[in-house]
Amino acid sequence: GQNIDQPTEMTATEGAIVQINCTYQTSGFNGLFWYQQHAGEAPTFLSYNVLDGLEEKGRFSSFLSRSKGYSYLLLKELQMKDSASYLCAVRDPAAGNKLTFGGGTRVLVKP
Amino acid sequence: GAVVSQHPSRVICKSGTSVKIECRSLDFQATTMFWYRQFPKQSLMLMATSNEGSKATYEQGVEKDKFLINHASLTLSTLTVTSAHPEDSSFYICSAYAGGADSGNTIYFGEGSWLTVV
């Protein structure tokens, strides 16, 4: 089966750093994705990791350890507009390469 | 970058009628598109995988006769909610696999469609 876990909610202060963890157990692995989703809107792509290590894109970074089935999304210099849900998703070739999503982590940025 | 367009963004229909939602890949060909639904404060639930030129693959518990999927071309997939009922009211989102190193080997989402059945 497939299981993807991430915390339900996190709160952080504007200007701070927040790290959202994601652990997964899937039959196969062909990449891990992070998406941002604001309330009432569709998800927007943030990052893609398929090899171990850190991918940095401006204020957002994503890390992957395939041996540990673990990823994190790091948000630096938090802004109020970063308040959103962050979705971790794994693509599993054993499941037709479809994306399986975690439950999402709601991040609330406070002034 | 790759863009996926979904239409309509919002639709209200009467109970018992059918509604069609379109998903288009605007600047790439998508052999595979995915349809999700999302209830408030919940994550995305995959409904079906739409394959160009063949029948869609539905997830367990999703009624294929109620949620008709057609993927007639490499840039268009449609989801038709037939005989809609109020419990079908939800946010429906499509996504398409862009493929290849140029596209970051990633999957992009449409803007989503809010369906309200009254």
Interface residues (C-beta under 8 A of the other chain):
Chain A: G31 F33 Y35 G40 E41 A42 P43 T44 F45 Y48 V50 L87 R91 G96 N97 K98 L99 T100 F101 G102 G103 G104
Chain B: Q6 T32 F34 Q42 S43 L44 L46 T49 T57 F91 I93 S95 Y97 G104 N105 T106 I107 Y108 F109 G110 E111 G112 W114
